[in-house]
Amino acid sequence: MLHLRTLFGRKSFGGLSPADRLALVDEGALFVMRSLQQAGCEAYLVGGCVRDLAMGLVPHDWDIAVSSKPEETVQALEAAGIYAVDGGGRRFGTVIAVYGGVNYEVTTFRREVYGADAHRPASVSFADSIGEDLARRDFTVNAMALDGEGRLYDPAGGLKDLADRKLRTVGEAAERFREDALRLFRACRFLGQLDFLADRSLVDGMAPAFSRVSGLSLERVRSEVERLLVTAHAGRGLDLLVRSGLCRCACRVRENGQDTEVPILPELSHLVDLPQMKQFHKYDAWYHTLAVVEAAPARRIVRWAALLHDVGKGMPGVRHVEGEKITDYNHDHVGAAMAEEILRRWRFPEKDVHQIAWLVANHMKFHYFANVQEADVVKWVRRLAMQREFASQKELIGTIREMTDLCKADIIGCGRPFSATEGHEAFGRCMMDVAASIPVSAGELHYDRRTIEALGPAVAEGMKNLLLRVQTGELKNEPDRLYRAALRFRKRHGHDE
C-alpha cells in the first residue's frame, strides 16, 4: 500500500480537521456516501478503509455502511445516477454501487447471531445504528467509521490501538473468536499485515475457541494462512499461529459427502526453542525460520519453501548432539518428505507440492554448489533436464530463481554479521543461464521443418534421441545441426527409403 503522507505532518488522523480527513477519501466513495445522505440515509465509511486512512495508507477497497434497507439503498443510488447491483441484499444487506467503473459495497447496518457454524452467523438482522454495526466487528482497528462530514466514530478505541500498534478484539476476545473461529487466523494475518503485536487479552482469548476450529473448512483456513505468508511481517503472525497452539488444531475438508479432519501445521511446533549451533546460527530453529520467511520475497512458493525448509531439523534420526556439537544431517530430505505430506494434506496442486518439496530437498545442495568452486553446475542442470524434474525450461529456470532467493534468505536468517549473499546470487544467475541452454522437452529443441521431414516415420523416436544428445552436450541445439543429426539417425536406424 502507498503512504498518503508522513503521519499527516505532526498530527494523527484523529487530530485532523474533518475537512482534511475528507480530502483523503476516494472521490467516488465520497460521492456514493453523500448521494445516500441526500436521500435521507445515514452513511459511513467503515472497516478496513478507515483503518488504512488512519495509518496513512491508500485503501484498496471502500466499504460503506448505511441505515437504509437494501431496496431503499438501490432506489437512492439509482436516483443519483449510480448503477446498483444486488450483492446479497436480502440476506446480508449488501448492494454494490458501481460508479466511475469502481465497485463500492454498501451494506445496511446489521447485527449477527452465531450458532453451530464455526464461521457463518446463524442469523443476520438489520440494526438501528452505526454503533450496533461497529460493535459486531472483529478487531478495534476495524471498528471505526467516518461520515460524510469527516467526523470519526471510534467507540472501541481503535485509534489508540493503532497508535500503540496493538491488535485487540472488540469486546471479550474469547467470545469474538467463538462466534467466528476464522477470526483466530485473521488475527494472525493482521499481525503480519499491519506489523502489530497481539494484545494480551487477544492471546488469552484464543485457546477457549480452539474447539471451534474443527468446524472451519480447509479452504478458508488455507486462504488466511497463505495471505499471512506473503505479508511484509509474516513472522509476527506465524509466531502467534504456532506459539498459541492454533497450528496444532485441525479443520476439515468435505469430499464425497464426508468430512475429513485436516491437521493444520503441527509439524512446526517442535522448532520452537530448538537450539542450533551458535557458530552458524544466532537464533533457535523457529526464530531462524521466521527470519528466513521475512527475508524471502513475498511470493507464495518461495515463502512456503522458507517456512518448511528446516522443518526436518530436530526430528528423530536427524538430530545428533555430541557435547556442544549439534548436527541435523539429512534434514533437507526428511523435511522435503514432511513438506510433501503437509502440502498434499492441504490439497495443494501436485505442481506446487513438487516444486516446494524440491526446494526444501535441495536447498543445502544449492548452498554447497554456491560455495564450492569445483562443483559441476552443468552436470547438475543436465541431470535435472534429463530426469524431467520439471515440465519445461521455463519451469526449471523459475524454480532456480526461487531457490536462489530461498538460499539468500537462509543466509540472512542465520543472523550472523557480514553474511554476504552476492555469491549465491551470482551462482543462481549462472545456474539459470545453464538451464536456458539445456532443453527439458523436445518442443524446446530449435528444429525446423527439415528435421521433421528427415525423420519421417521415426519422428517420435528420433526427436527423443535428438533431445537426449542435446541434453548431454553431444549435439548443439541449432536448426542445421539438428537437421543433419536427424538424417544420420534415420539412416542409422534403417528407416531410409
C-alpha positions in Angstrom: 0.0 0.0 0.0 1.1 3.5 -0.7 1.6 6.1 2.0 -0.7 9.1 1.7 1.5 11.4 3.8 4.1 11.1 6.5 2.0 10.8 9.7 -0.2 13.7 8.4 2.5 16.1 9.4 2.7 16.2 13.1 -1.0 15.3 13.6 -2.6 11.9 13.9 -5.6 11.1 11.8 -7.8 11.8 14.8 -6.2 15.2 15.1 -7.0 16.3 11.6 -9.9 18.6 10.8 -13.0 16.9 9.3 -12.2 18.7 6.0 -8.7 17.3 6.0 -9.9 13.8 6.6 -12.4 14.0 3.7 -9.6 15.3 1.5 -8.0 11.8 1.8 -11.2 9.9 0.8 -11.7 8.5 -2.7 -13.9 10.8 -4.7 -16.2 8.0 -5.9 -16.7 6.7 -2.3 -17.5 10.2 -1.2 -20.0 10.8 -4.0 -21.8 7.5 -3.2 -21.9 8.3 0.5 -23.2 11.8 0.0 -25.8 10.7 -2.5 -27.2 8.3 0.2 -27.1 11.1 2.7 -29.0 13.4 0.4 -31.7 10.7 0.1 -32.1 10.9 3.9 -29.9 7.9 4.8 -27.1 7.7 7.3 -24.0 6.6 5.5 -20.4 6.0 6.8 -17.2 4.7 5.5 -16.3 1.6 7.7 -13.8 -1.1 8.4 -10.5 -1.5 6.7 -10.6 1.6 4.6 -10.9 3.8 7.7 -8.2 1.8 9.4 -5.9 2.3 6.4 -6.7 6.1 6.2 -5.8 6.3 9.9 -2.5 4.6 9.2 -1.7 6.9 6.3 -2.2 4.3 3.7 -4.2 4.2 0.5 -7.2 1.8 0.9 -7.7 -0.9 -1.7 -11.4 -1.1 -1.1 -14.0 1.4 0.2 -16.9 -0.1 2.2 -20.0 1.9 3.2 -22.4 1.2 6.0 -25.9 2.7 5.6 -29.1 3.0 7.6 -31.4 2.2 4.7 -32.7 -1.2 3.8 -31.3 -2.7 0.6 -34.3 -1.8 -1.6 -34.2 1.7 -0.3 -30.4 1.8 -0.9 -31.0 0.8 -4.5 -33.6 3.5 -5.1 -31.4 6.2 -3.6 -28.4 5.2 -5.7 -30.3 4.9 -8.9 -31.9 8.3 -8.3 -28.4 9.7 -8.1 -27.4 8.1 -11.4 -25.4 5.3 -9.7 -25.7 1.8 -11.1 -26.7 -0.6 -8.3 -26.3 -4.4 -8.2 -27.6 -6.9 -5.6 -24.7 -8.1 -3.6 -26.7 -10.3 -1.2 -29.2 -7.7 -0.2 -31.9 -9.8 1.2 -29.7 -12.0 3.3 -26.7 -9.8 4.1 -28.0 -6.3 3.2 -25.3 -5.6 0.6 -25.7 -3.6 -2.5 -22.9 -3.0 -5.0 -22.7 0.6 -6.1 -20.9 1.0 -9.5 -19.6 4.5 -10.0 -16.7 5.5 -12.3 -16.0 1.9 -13.1 -15.3 1.1 -9.5 -17.4 -1.1 -7.2 -18.4 0.1 -3.7 -20.0 -2.2 -1.2 -22.9 -0.6 0.5 -24.3 -2.6 3.4 -27.2 -2.0 5.8 -26.3 -1.6 9.5 -26.6 -5.2 10.8 -26.3 -7.4 13.8 -25.4 -11.1 13.8 -26.3 -14.1 15.9 -23.9 -17.1 15.8 -24.8 -20.7 16.3 -23.4 -24.1 15.4 -21.5 -23.0 12.3 -17.9 -22.1 13.1 -17.7 -19.2 10.7 -21.1 -18.1 9.4 -23.7 -16.4 11.5 -26.9 -18.3 12.2 -28.9 -15.2 11.5 -28.4 -11.7 10.3 -30.8 -8.9 11.0 -30.7 -5.2 10.3 -29.6 -2.9 13.1 -30.7 0.6 14.0 -27.4 2.4 14.4 -23.8 2.6 13.3 -22.9 1.8 16.9 -24.6 -1.6 16.8 -22.9 -2.3 13.4 -19.4 -1.4 14.7 -20.0 -3.5 17.9 -20.3 -6.7 15.9 -16.9 -6.3 14.2 -13.8 -8.3 15.0 -10.9 -6.0 15.9 -10.9 -2.5 17.3 -8.9 -1.2 14.4 -11.6 -2.4 12.0 -14.4 -0.9 14.1 -14.1 2.8 13.1 -16.4 4.8 10.9 -16.2 8.1 9.0 -19.2 10.1 8.0 -19.8 12.4 5.0 -18.8 15.4 7.1 -15.5 13.9 8.1 -16.5 13.1 11.7 -14.8 10.0 13.1 -16.6 7.4 15.2 -14.4 5.2 17.3 -16.4 3.5 20.1 -13.9 0.6 20.7 -10.7 2.7 20.8 -9.3 1.7 17.5 -7.2 4.9 17.1 -5.4 4.3 20.3 -4.7 0.7 19.4 -3.3 1.9 16.0 -1.0 4.3 17.8 0.1 1.6 20.2 0.5 -0.9 17.2 -1.7 -3.3 19.1 -4.3 -5.8 17.8 -7.3 -6.2 20.2 -10.7 -7.6 19.7 -14.0 -5.6 20.1 -15.2 -6.8 23.5 -14.2 -10.1 25.0 -11.7 -12.0 22.8 -12.9 -15.5 23.6 -16.5 -14.5 22.7 -15.4 -12.9 19.4 -13.4 -16.0 18.5 -16.1 -18.5 19.5 -18.5 -16.6 17.3 -16.3 -16.9 14.2 -13.3 -19.2 14.6 -11.8 -17.9 11.3 -11.0 -14.7 13.3 -8.3 -16.7 15.0 -6.5 -16.9 11.7 -7.4 -13.4 10.7 -5.7 -12.2 13.9 -2.5 -13.9 12.8 -2.8 -12.3 9.3 -3.4 -8.8 10.6 -0.3 -9.1 12.8 1.7 -9.8 9.6 -0.1 -7.3 7.5 0.0 -4.4 10.0 3.2 -5.2 11.9 1.3 -5.1 15.2 1.7 -7.0 18.4 -1.2 -9.1 19.8 -2.8 -7.6 23.0 -2.5 -10.0 26.0 -6.3 -10.2 26.1 -6.4 -11.4 22.5 -3.8 -14.1 23.1 -5.6 -15.3 26.3 -8.9 -15.5 24.4 -7.7 -17.8 21.6 -7.4 -21.2 23.3 -11.0 -21.2 24.6 -12.2 -21.0 21.0 -9.9 -23.7 19.6 -12.7 -26.3 19.7 -14.5 -24.3 17.0 -11.6 -24.6 14.5 -12.7 -28.2 13.6 -15.8 -26.7 12.0 -13.8 -24.5 9.6 -13.2 -25.5 6.1 -9.7 -26.2 4.8 -10.3 -23.7 2.0 -11.0 -20.8 4.4 -8.0 -21.7 6.7 -5.7 -22.1 3.7 -6.7 -18.7 2.3 -6.0 -16.9 5.6 -2.6 -18.7 6.1 -1.5 -18.1 2.6 -2.5 -14.4 2.8 -0.5 -14.2 6.0 2.5 -15.9 4.5 3.1 -13.2 1.9 2.7 -10.2 4.2 5.6 -8.0 5.0 5.8 -9.0 8.6 4.7 -12.6 8.3 6.9 -13.7 11.2 4.6 -11.9 13.7 1.5 -13.8 12.6 3.2 -17.1 12.2 4.7 -16.8 15.7 1.2 -16.3 17.1 -0.1 -19.2 15.0 2.5 -21.6 16.4 3.1 -20.4 20.0 -0.7 -20.1 20.7 -1.2 -23.7 19.7 -3.5 -22.8 16.9 -1.2 -24.7 14.5 -2.0 -27.9 16.4 -5.7 -27.6 15.7 -7.5 -29.3 12.8 -10.0 -28.0 10.3 -12.0 -30.1 7.8 -12.4 -30.9 4.2 -15.6 -32.3 2.7 -15.1 -34.9 -0.1 -17.7 -37.2 -1.5 -20.2 -36.1 1.2 -17.8 -37.0 4.0 -15.8 -34.7 6.3 -12.1 -35.4 6.8 -10.1 -33.9 9.6 -7.1 -31.9 8.4 -4.4 -31.0 10.9 -3.2 -27.5 10.3 0.6 -27.2 10.9 1.5 -29.2 14.0 4.9 -30.0 12.4 6.1 -26.5 13.1 5.7 -26.8 16.9 8.9 -28.7 17.6 11.0 -25.9 16.1 10.2 -23.5 18.9 13.2 -23.2 21.2 15.1 -25.9 19.2 18.8 -25.0 19.7 21.2 -24.6 16.8 25.0 -24.3 16.6 25.8 -20.8 17.8 28.8 -20.9 15.5 26.5 -20.7 12.5 23.1 -19.5 13.9 22.2 -16.6 16.1 18.7 -17.9 16.6 16.9 -21.1 17.5 15.3 -23.1 14.7 11.9 -21.3 15.0 13.2 -17.8 15.0 15.6 -18.7 12.2 12.6 -20.0 10.2 10.6 -16.7 10.8 13.7 -14.7 9.8 14.1 -16.6 6.6 10.4 -16.2 5.7 10.6 -12.5 6.1 13.9 -12.2 4.2 12.4 -14.1 1.3 10.5 -12.3 -1.5 6.8 -12.1 -0.8 5.9 -14.8 -3.4 3.8 -17.8 -2.4 6.1 -20.7 -3.5 9.3 -19.3 -2.0 7.6 -18.3 1.2 6.2 -21.8 1.7 9.6 -23.2 1.0 11.1 -20.8 3.5 8.5 -21.8 6.2 9.3 -25.5 5.6 12.9 -25.5 4.7 14.2 -26.6 8.1 11.1 -28.5 9.3 13.1 -31.7 9.4 15.5 -30.3 12.0 15.3 -31.9 15.4 13.4 -34.9 14.1 14.3 -38.4 15.3 17.2 -39.8 13.4 18.1 -36.3 12.1 19.3 -34.5 15.2 22.6 -35.6 16.8 24.2 -34.0 19.8 27.8 -34.7 20.8 28.9 -32.5 23.6 28.4 -28.9 22.3 28.2 -30.0 18.7 24.6 -30.1 17.2 24.0 -31.5 13.7 20.9 -32.2 11.7 22.3 -34.2 8.8 19.7 -35.1 6.1 17.2 -32.6 7.5 16.7 -31.4 3.9 15.4 -34.7 2.6 13.4 -35.5 5.8 12.0 -32.0 5.6 11.0 -32.5 2.0 9.1 -35.6 2.8 7.3 -33.8 5.6 6.6 -30.8 3.3 5.0 -33.2 0.7 2.8 -34.7 3.4 1.7 -31.2 4.6 1.0 -29.8 1.2 -0.9 -32.8 0.0 -2.9 -32.8 3.2 -3.7 -29.1 2.4 -4.9 -30.3 -1.1 -2.2 -28.3 -3.0 -1.9 -28.9 -6.8 0.8 -31.5 -7.5 2.9 -29.0 -9.3 3.1 -26.9 -6.2 3.8 -29.9 -4.0 6.7 -31.0 -6.2 8.2 -27.5 -6.5 8.1 -26.6 -2.8 9.3 -30.1 -1.8 12.2 -29.9 -4.3 13.3 -26.5 -2.9 13.3 -28.0 0.6 15.2 -31.1 -0.5 17.8 -29.2 -2.5 18.5 -26.0 -0.5 21.6 -27.5 1.2 22.9 -28.7 -2.2 22.5 -25.3 -3.6 24.4 -23.8 -0.7 27.2 -26.4 -1.3 27.4 -25.7 -5.1 27.4 -21.9 -4.5 30.3 -22.2 -2.0 32.4 -24.9 -3.7 34.1 -23.8 -6.9 34.8 -27.3 -8.1 31.1 -28.3 -8.0 29.8 -29.1 -11.5 26.7 -27.0 -12.0 26.4 -28.0 -15.7 26.2 -31.7 -14.7 23.5 -30.9 -12.1 21.4 -29.0 -14.5 21.8 -31.6 -17.2 20.6 -34.3 -14.8 17.6 -32.2 -13.9 16.7 -31.8 -17.5 17.2 -35.4 -18.4 15.2 -36.7 -15.4 12.3 -34.4 -16.3 12.2 -33.0 -12.7 10.3 -30.1 -14.3 7.9 -29.9 -17.2 9.7 -27.2 -19.1 12.8 -25.0 -19.3 10.7 -22.1 -18.1 9.6 -24.0 -15.0 13.1 -25.1 -14.3 14.5 -21.6 -14.6 11.7 -20.2 -12.4 12.4 -22.8 -9.7 16.1 -22.0 -9.8 15.1 -18.3 -9.2 13.0 -19.4 -6.2 15.9 -21.5 -4.9 18.3 -18.6 -5.2 16.0 -16.3 -3.3 15.4 -19.0 -0.7 19.0 -19.6 0.0 19.8 -15.9 0.1 17.1 -15.6 2.7 18.5 -18.6 4.6 21.9 -16.8 4.9 20.2 -13.6 6.1 18.1 -15.7 8.6 21.2 -17.0 10.3 21.5 -13.6 11.9 25.3 -13.5 11.6 27.0 -10.2 10.9 28.6 -9.6 7.5 26.8 -12.5 5.9 27.1 -11.9 2.1 24.6 -13.2 -0.4 26.3 -11.9 -3.6 27.9 -15.2 -4.3 24.6 -17.0 -4.1 23.0 -14.5 -6.4 25.8 -14.9 -8.9 25.7 -18.7 -8.7 21.9 -18.6 -9.2 22.3 -16.5 -12.3 24.9 -18.9 -13.6 22.6 -21.9 -13.0 19.7 -20.1 -14.7 22.0 -19.4 -17.7 23.0 -23.0 -17.9 19.3 -24.1 -17.7 18.4 -21.7 -20.5 20.8 -23.6 -22.8 19.5 -27.1 -22.0 16.1 -28.1 -23.2 13.8 -30.1 -21.0 11.4 -31.3 -23.7 11.6 -31.9 -27.4 9.4 -28.9 -28.0 12.3 -26.7 -26.8 14.7 -28.0 -29.5 15.5 -25.4 -32.1 14.5 -27.5 -35.1 12.7 -26.6 -38.2 10.5 -28.4 -40.8 13.5 -30.1 -42.4 14.2 -32.1 -39.2 10.7 -33.5 -39.0 10.7 -34.4 -42.7 14.1 -36.0 -42.4 13.0 -38.3 -39.5 9.9 -39.4 -41.4 8.1 -42.3 -39.7 10.7 -42.3 -37.0 9.9 -38.8 -35.8 8.9 -39.7 -32.2 11.9 -42.0 -31.6 14.2 -39.6 -33.4 13.2 -36.4 -31.5 13.7 -38.3 -28.3 17.2 -39.2 -29.4 18.0 -35.6 -30.5 16.8 -34.3 -27.2 19.0 -36.7 -25.2 22.0 -35.8 -27.3 21.5 -32.0 -26.8 20.9 -32.5 -23.1 24.2 -34.5 -22.8 26.1 -31.8 -24.7 26.9 -34.1 -27.6 24.8 -32.0 -30.1 24.3 -28.3 -30.4 20.7 -27.1 -30.2 20.8 -25.4 -33.7 18.5 -26.0 -36.7 21.2 -27.1 -39.2 22.9 -29.4 -36.7 19.6 -31.0 -35.7 18.7 -31.5 -39.3 21.9 -33.3 -40.1 21.7 -35.4 -37.0 18.1 -36.3 -38.0 19.4 -37.6 -41.4 22.0 -39.7 -39.7 19.6 -41.1 -37.2 17.2 -42.2 -39.9 19.9 -43.8 -41.9 21.5 -45.5 -38.9 18.2 -47.0 -37.8 17.2 -48.4 -41.1 14.3 -46.0 -41.9 15.8 -44.7 -45.1 13.6 -45.4 -48.1 
